[in-house]
Amino acid sequence: MYGQLFVGAAVLAISSLFPTATGTSAARAADIRLFYAGALQPAFLELLPKFEQSSGHKVTATYGPAGALTDRIEKGDVPDVAIVSGPQIDQLEKAGKVATSSRVDIGKVGIGAVIRKWAARPDISSVDAFKRSMLAAKSIGYPDPALGAAPSIYLTGLFGRLGIAAAMTPKTKLFSASPPTAGGPLYEGVASGAVDIGFNQISEVVIQPNVDFIGPLPPEIQGYTLFVAGRGASSKEVSAGQALIIYLTSATTQDFLKSKGFEGR
């Protein structure tokens, strides 16, 4: 678990203005409890203060691996808004933890690869090239699938479909979770040369200062995670939570997410 990030009223400097959250000019300012997947954190560091400024509401945000957050909600933690993967929102709705029919798509992000700075760049531009580069690598790394990390679960299955699982398993290193914007074990392993190629969601890998982003998986085998918002079934801040969701799906906010590595909803 990454821990909690409390987003105060102070506004981080960003280059573009974001829209006023429709319908949030209520007389009473609310404190919105938000749980969201760590892949969104680099963008949300800038978006959430803008929402607070435009709406008058406060957001108390907890981010981390989507699987761990889903587990917390299932065990009784009550956010006003949860943003995890689509299947996880469906799971929470079936469990009565997310309000029925409150599901709204926020954005999707693919998987990207990083290498040590100034290292030779492996070719991952096509499926065949990707397969050759995986077999040639001495080691690869990604977050532990046991944490519920969508890209890691996808890659494990992908290697099986490509027929290289037996070759990849002994040279695959699994890493614990870490805050997306603060490096962490995976990126330290790549930067030190202990791991030849690291994989994670593009929104996280593109901001890492100590490694080089070499590109996304080939389109034919790219694995996207669609992040979806849902209102907590027991939330007492329904209007404010809905205002936050409307803000995150506005055209200007969607353009900003694309600048951070996301693709359209």
C-alpha positions as CSV (number, residue, x, y, z in Angstrom):
1,M,0.0,0.0,0.0
2,Y,1.4,3.4,-0.9
3,G,-0.2,5.1,2.1
4,Q,-2.3,8.2,2.0
5,L,-1.9,11.5,0.2
6,F,-3.9,14.4,1.7
7,V,-4.6,17.0,-1.0
8,G,-5.0,20.4,0.6
9,A,-6.3,23.6,-0.8
10,A,-2.9,24.8,-2.0
11,V,-2.8,24.8,-5.8
12,L,0.1,23.3,-7.7
13,A,1.3,25.3,-10.7
14,I,0.1,23.9,-14.0
15,S,0.1,25.5,-17.4
16,S,-3.6,25.2,-18.3
17,L,-6.8,26.1,-16.5
18,F,-9.3,23.4,-15.7
19,P,-13.1,23.8,-15.8
20,T,-15.3,24.6,-12.9
21,A,-16.8,21.4,-11.7
22,T,-20.4,21.5,-12.9
23,G,-23.0,21.5,-10.1
24,T,-20.5,21.8,-7.2
25,S,-21.3,25.4,-6.1
26,A,-23.4,24.1,-3.2
27,A,-23.6,26.1,-0.1
28,R,-21.9,23.5,2.0
29,A,-18.4,22.5,1.2
30,A,-17.9,18.7,1.5
31,D,-14.9,16.6,2.4
32,I,-14.8,13.9,-0.3
33,R,-13.0,10.7,0.5
34,L,-11.4,9.4,-2.7
35,F,-9.7,6.0,-3.3
36,Y,-7.8,5.8,-6.6
37,A,-5.4,3.6,-8.4
38,G,-1.7,4.6,-8.2
39,A,-1.4,4.9,-12.0
40,L,-3.5,8.1,-11.8
41,Q,-1.5,9.7,-9.1
42,P,0.9,11.7,-11.3
43,A,-2.0,13.4,-13.0
44,F,-4.2,13.7,-9.9
45,L,-1.4,15.6,-8.0
46,E,-2.3,18.5,-10.4
47,L,-6.0,17.8,-11.0
48,L,-7.3,17.5,-7.5
49,P,-6.1,20.9,-6.2
50,K,-7.8,22.5,-9.3
51,F,-11.0,20.7,-8.4
52,E,-10.8,21.9,-4.9
53,Q,-10.2,25.5,-6.0
54,S,-13.1,25.5,-8.5
55,S,-15.6,23.6,-6.4
56,G,-14.9,24.6,-2.8
57,H,-14.8,21.0,-1.7
58,K,-11.9,19.3,-0.1
59,V,-10.5,15.9,-1.3
60,T,-8.9,13.5,1.1
61,A,-7.3,11.0,-1.3
62,T,-5.8,7.5,-0.7
63,Y,-4.0,6.0,-3.6
64,G,-2.3,2.6,-4.1
65,P,-2.5,-0.7,-6.0
66,A,-6.0,-1.1,-7.3
67,G,-6.3,-4.6,-6.0
68,A,-5.4,-3.5,-2.5
69,L,-7.9,-0.6,-2.5
70,T,-10.6,-2.9,-3.8
71,D,-9.9,-5.3,-1.0
72,R,-10.1,-2.5,1.6
73,I,-13.5,-1.4,0.3
74,E,-14.8,-5.0,0.3
75,K,-13.8,-5.3,3.9
76,G,-15.7,-2.2,4.9
77,D,-13.7,0.9,4.2
78,V,-16.1,3.5,2.8
79,P,-14.9,6.0,0.2
80,D,-17.2,8.6,-1.4
81,V,-15.6,7.8,-4.8
82,A,-13.5,4.9,-5.9
83,I,-11.5,4.7,-9.1
84,V,-10.1,1.3,-9.9
85,S,-10.3,-1.0,-12.9
86,G,-13.5,-1.7,-14.7
87,P,-13.8,-5.3,-13.5
88,Q,-13.0,-4.2,-9.9
89,I,-15.8,-1.6,-10.0
90,D,-18.1,-4.3,-11.3
91,Q,-17.0,-6.5,-8.4
92,L,-17.6,-3.8,-5.9
93,E,-21.0,-3.0,-7.3
94,K,-22.0,-6.7,-7.1
95,A,-20.8,-6.7,-3.4
96,G,-23.0,-3.7,-2.7
97,K,-20.0,-1.4,-2.0
98,V,-20.4,0.8,-5.0
99,A,-23.7,2.5,-5.9
100,T,-25.6,0.7,-8.7
101,S,-25.3,2.4,-12.1
102,S,-22.8,5.0,-10.8
103,R,-20.0,3.6,-13.0
104,V,-18.2,6.2,-15.2
105,D,-15.1,5.6,-17.4
106,I,-12.2,7.9,-16.6
107,G,-9.4,6.8,-18.9
108,K,-7.3,4.0,-20.0
109,V,-3.5,3.5,-20.0
110,G,-1.3,0.9,-21.6
111,I,2.0,-0.8,-20.6
112,G,5.4,0.7,-21.3
113,A,9.0,-0.4,-20.9
114,V,12.0,1.3,-19.3
115,I,15.8,0.6,-19.3
116,R,18.8,1.9,-17.6
117,K,20.0,5.3,-18.9
118,W,22.3,5.1,-21.8
119,A,21.9,1.3,-22.1
120,A,21.3,-0.2,-25.6
121,R,17.7,0.1,-26.5
122,P,16.0,-3.3,-27.2
123,D,13.6,-3.3,-30.1
124,I,10.0,-3.7,-29.0
125,S,8.4,-2.1,-32.1
126,S,6.7,-5.3,-33.3
127,V,5.4,-8.5,-31.8
128,D,8.3,-10.5,-33.3
129,A,10.9,-7.9,-32.1
130,F,9.3,-7.8,-28.7
131,K,9.5,-11.6,-28.4
132,R,13.2,-11.6,-29.5
133,S,14.1,-8.9,-27.0
134,M,12.4,-10.7,-24.2
135,L,14.3,-13.9,-24.9
136,A,17.6,-12.0,-25.2
137,A,17.1,-10.0,-21.9
138,K,19.0,-11.3,-18.9
139,S,16.3,-10.2,-16.6
140,I,13.0,-8.3,-16.7
141,G,10.9,-6.8,-13.8
142,Y,7.5,-5.6,-13.0
143,P,5.3,-5.1,-9.8
144,D,4.3,-8.3,-8.1
145,P,1.0,-9.6,-9.6
146,A,-0.1,-10.7,-6.1
147,L,-0.6,-7.0,-5.4
148,G,-3.4,-6.9,-8.0
149,A,-1.2,-4.9,-10.4
150,A,-3.0,-5.1,-13.8
151,P,0.0,-4.7,-16.1
152,S,1.9,-7.5,-14.3
153,I,-1.1,-9.9,-14.5
154,Y,-1.4,-9.1,-18.2
155,L,2.3,-9.6,-18.9
156,T,2.2,-13.0,-17.2
157,G,-0.6,-14.1,-19.5
158,L,1.0,-12.5,-22.5
159,F,4.2,-14.5,-22.2
160,G,2.2,-17.6,-22.1
161,R,0.3,-16.7,-25.2
162,L,3.6,-15.9,-27.0
163,G,4.9,-19.3,-26.0
164,I,7.9,-17.9,-24.0
165,A,6.6,-18.3,-20.4
166,A,9.0,-21.1,-19.6
167,A,12.0,-18.9,-20.7
168,M,10.7,-15.8,-18.9
169,T,9.7,-17.1,-15.5
170,P,13.2,-17.8,-14.1
171,K,14.5,-14.3,-15.2
172,T,11.5,-12.3,-14.1
173,K,11.9,-10.3,-10.9
174,L,8.9,-9.1,-9.0
175,F,8.8,-5.9,-7.0
176,S,6.8,-4.4,-4.2
177,A,4.6,-1.4,-4.7
178,S,5.9,2.2,-4.3
179,P,4.6,5.7,-4.9
180,P,4.4,6.3,-8.6
181,T,6.2,9.7,-8.5
182,A,9.0,8.7,-6.1
183,G,10.9,6.0,-7.9
184,G,10.8,2.8,-6.0
185,P,12.3,-0.7,-6.0
186,L,11.4,-1.5,-9.7
187,Y,13.0,1.7,-11.1
188,E,15.9,1.4,-8.8
189,G,16.5,-2.1,-10.0
190,V,16.4,-0.9,-13.6
191,A,18.6,2.1,-12.9
192,S,21.3,0.0,-11.2
193,G,21.4,-2.6,-14.0
194,A,20.0,-5.4,-11.8
195,V,17.0,-5.5,-14.2
196,D,17.5,-5.2,-18.0
197,I,13.9,-4.1,-18.8
198,G,11.2,-2.9,-16.5
199,F,7.5,-2.7,-17.2
200,N,4.6,-0.8,-15.7
201,Q,1.8,1.5,-16.7
202,I,2.8,4.3,-19.1
203,S,1.5,7.1,-16.8
204,E,4.0,5.9,-14.2
205,V,7.1,5.0,-16.2
206,V,7.2,8.2,-18.3
207,I,7.8,10.4,-15.2
208,Q,10.7,8.4,-13.8
209,P,13.9,10.5,-13.9
210,N,16.5,7.8,-13.4
211,V,15.5,5.4,-16.2
212,D,14.7,5.8,-20.0
213,F,11.3,5.1,-21.4
214,I,11.7,3.1,-24.6
215,G,8.0,2.9,-25.6
216,P,4.7,1.1,-25.3
217,L,4.1,-2.6,-26.1
218,P,3.3,-3.2,-29.8
219,P,-0.3,-2.3,-30.6
220,E,-1.2,-5.9,-31.4
221,I,-0.3,-7.1,-27.9
222,Q,-0.8,-3.9,-25.8
223,G,-2.7,-4.4,-22.6
224,Y,-4.9,-1.5,-21.5
225,T,-6.3,-0.9,-18.0
226,L,-9.5,1.1,-18.1
227,F,-9.9,3.1,-14.9
228,V,-13.5,3.5,-13.8
229,A,-15.1,5.7,-11.1
230,G,-18.0,4.6,-8.9
231,R,-19.7,6.3,-6.0
232,G,-19.5,4.6,-2.6
233,A,-22.8,2.9,-1.8
234,S,-22.7,4.3,1.7
235,S,-21.4,7.7,0.8
236,K,-22.9,10.7,2.6
237,E,-21.4,13.1,0.0
238,V,-23.3,12.0,-3.1
239,S,-23.6,15.4,-4.7
240,A,-20.0,16.3,-4.1
241,G,-18.7,12.9,-5.2
242,Q,-20.7,13.2,-8.4
243,A,-19.3,16.7,-9.0
244,L,-15.8,15.2,-8.8
245,I,-16.6,12.5,-11.3
246,I,-18.1,15.1,-13.7
247,Y,-14.9,17.2,-13.4
248,L,-12.7,14.2,-14.2
249,T,-14.7,13.4,-17.3
250,S,-14.8,17.0,-18.7
251,A,-13.1,17.6,-22.0
252,T,-10.3,19.8,-20.6
253,T,-9.5,17.2,-17.9
254,Q,-9.5,14.4,-20.5
255,D,-7.0,16.4,-22.6
256,F,-4.8,16.8,-19.6
257,L,-4.9,13.0,-18.8
258,K,-3.8,12.3,-22.4
259,S,-0.8,14.5,-21.9
260,K,0.1,12.3,-18.9
261,G,0.1,9.0,-20.9
262,F,-3.6,8.1,-20.9
263,E,-5.8,7.4,-23.9
264,G,-9.4,8.2,-24.3
265,R,-12.2,6.6,-22.4
